[in-house]
């Protein structure tokens, strides 16, 4: 069975909350996450909400949408990207986890503001699932924007 959970940054404490997401019934502009550990609900900034992609990185850390990962190798020496076999991400490449309608992808930082699911440079869902242990989470787009600019 699929594990569906989210993370978001608390408006009150600015801490990351992990758990179950819902929108306010009385005020749908408010977004909440019920913490999995305490079962308390916290209002979160909707811009920071990211979904768990059901994969772990090389350090067994859960990967969420909007995480920044570095391709470190291990299960493969390169990650294919785009439709051509010659397009590859080499070890050391920094990528961002993005949700598409069809699943999740890894995207180059230069493509982060573009909203096209078929950009050359995206890693296929297949390669992401098969080589997630070749990735290491190094931050996220909210707490570490300098990692996007450096990529």
Secondary structure, DSSP 8 states (H G I E B T S, - for coil): -----EEEEBTTT--EEEEEEEE-SS-TT-EEEEETTT--EEEE-GGG-EEEEEEE-TTS-EEETTEEEEE--SS-SEEE-SSSTT-EEETT-EEEEEEETTEEEEEEGGGTT---TT-TT-B-HHHHHHSGGGEEEEEETTT-HHHHHH-
